[in-house]
Amino acid sequence: MFPRLIRSSTKKITVKKMSSGVPSETANAQVQSAPTLSDFQNFGIESSDIKTASGVELSQHQKLVVGSVLDLFAGKPSLKKLGLWIDNAIFQDNITKAEGRKQFEPQWYGLQAAFSEIHREHFKVTKGGNPIEMELKTRYKIKGLGKEQTIESLVKIHTTGEGGNMRIKEVVDRWNNDLPEGPFAKAFRHLNAVIVPTLVNVPKNKEEDAKRGS
């Protein structure tokens, strides 16, 4: 996410271990029926008003997935929201490529360590289907420095499964619709994905998660 900023933080923020590639029984049970407002509330998802471009339609399950991802970008992770990801899912942006739960979960929890404020200035889903695509503009305030940085990006959400079995298998965050692909950039992104989990702890259970106030 922003590991170059997170690296300087010494605060430990604790990864729920699941069998690789298989969603938990709890996560399966939680999304068996079409999500209503109560389902958003059950997952603790605050981003329930999903704005779409003209002509773009999303299923109720897609809206639940989009809402959960918007919360993650807003620095509001939780084990329930991340339970919508398969264990071998991938998150990548311009400076990170995190593969698997042990790498992608710390990326999201790390935002809490790096930024004192996160404000979503704009978002719009521009394409349904698979992947789902959306425009996102977010302003971040760096903790301890007060410096602000605004990131505009195109986010692609790749899913697997249908209906209540829908899960996230990859999220790609392309800053200014660009993703570096050279050998140096790839090596740097891999290094960040490895370093961040050593600095950021993911909650082990819902009690620890609740204390974090996600």
N, C-alpha and C positions, 0 to 999 in steps of 0.2 A: 504494500500500500504506500507508505512513506517510510520505509525502513531506514533510510539515511538519517531521518530525524529521530526515529525510535531508538536507533543504536546508541544515542547519547543519553538515553534514559536508563536509570538503574532501578526504577520501580518495577517490581514483579507483579504483573497483573493477574491463574492455574487453570492435557488435552483429553476430552472425554474419549475413551477408546471404544471403538466399535469394530466389528469384523469388516474387513476390507471389501468395499464395493457393494455391500448389502445394507439397505436402510433398516433402521431398528424397528422392532415391532411397535414400539410406542409411536414413532414417527408415522408408520403406516396407518395406525389406528386413528391418528389425529386428522388425517386428510382423506378419509374414505368417502365423505359426502361433500357435495358442492359447498364451498365456503360462504358463509354469511357474515354479517358484521360480528356476530358472536365468535365465529371461527378466527377472524382477525384478532379479536380480543383474547381468545384462548391461546394464541401464539404470541401475544404481546406485541402484535404488529401495529404500529402507530400510523403508518402510511397506507391508509385504506381508501383514500380518494385517488384513484388511478386515472391520470389524465392521458388521453390518447389523441393522436392526430386525426383529422377528418377521414372517415372511411375505415379506420383501424378498429377491429373488434377483438376482444380478448375473452376467453372463457373465464369462468369464475376461479378456476384453479390457477390459470395464468396470472390473474390479478393478485391472488394470494402470493404467488412466487415473486412477482414484481414488487409488491409491497414489502416483502421480507428483505429483498435486495436493497431497496431504497433505505430501509432502516439501517442496514449494515453500512452503507455509504455515509449515513448520518451519524455514525459512531455509536449505534445502539444495538450491539450484537447480543445474542442470547443462545443458549444451547438448543432451545426449541426452534428458533429460526434456522440455526445451522443444521438442525436435524432434517431440514428439507433438502440438504445436499447429500449426494452419495459419498461414500468414504474416500473414493479415489478421484473425486472431482478436482478441477483445476481452477485457480484464479490467476489471472495475469493482467498486469498493466505495464506501463513503460519502464518501470524499474524492478519489477518482480515477476517471477513465474513460480507460483506455489502449487505443488502437486501433492494431493492427498491431505487428509484431515489434519495431520500433525503440522503441516505447513500452512494451509489456508486459514485455519481457525485463528492462529496468532496474528495473522495479518489484520483481521477485523478487530480483534480485541486490542491490537496495538494502537489503533486510532485514539483510544481513550488516554493512552500514555503520551502521545505526541501532541495532541491538540486540546486547547482549553475551550474552544468554541468551534462548532461545525454548523454551517448554515446552508441549506439547500436553496439556491436562488431560482432554479428553473429545472423542470424535467418534463418530458413528454415522450410517450411511447409512440414511435414512428412506424413500427412494423410488428405485426403479430406473427403467428407461425412459430417456426423453430429454426434459427434462434429468434427470440424476441429482441427487438432493438429499441433503444431509447436514448434521447439526448439528455445530458445531465450537466448541470453547472453548480458547483459547490465552492463555498468560500470557507477556508480553514484558517484558524488563528493558532499559531504555534505556541505551545505551552512554555512559559518562562521567558519568552522573547517578545510576545505581543505582535509579532510580524504576521501579516495576513497574506494568504496565497489563494488565488481563485483558479480552479481547474475546470475546464470545459472538455467534455469527452463524449464519445459514442460508446455506449455500453451494450454488449451483446450477451444475452442469457440463453445458453444452450440447455435444453432439458431432455430427460429421458422418461418414458412411461406416459400414460394417458390418465386423464381424470384424477381420481384420488390417489393414483400411484405416481403422479408426476413428481419428479425430483430434478434438482439442478445438477448438471454434470460439468458445466464450465461457465465461468463469467469472464468476459474479456472487456477490459476498460481501456479504450484507446484514447489517450489524451490528444485533443485536436485531430481526432480520427487518424492517429498515426501510432504505429507500434514498431520500435526498432528491431531489426532482424539480423544485424551483422554479428559476427562471431564474438566481438568484444561485448556488445550489448547483451547477447544471450548469456555469456559467462557471468556478467555483472548481475543480471536478473536472477540467475540461479543462485549466486552467492548470497544475495539478499534474502531469498526464500529460505536458505539454510540458517542464516544468522538470526533473523527475527524470532523464531521459536525459542532460541536460547535466552532471549531477553524478556519475552512476554509469556506469562502463564495463562492458560485457559482454565476457567472453573471446572472442577471435577464433578460437580453435581448441582442440582437446582438450588440448594441452600447457598452455596458459594456464589452462584450466579445472581441470586436475589440480593446478596450483600453488595454486589457491584452496581446495582441499580440500573441494569440494562433494560 
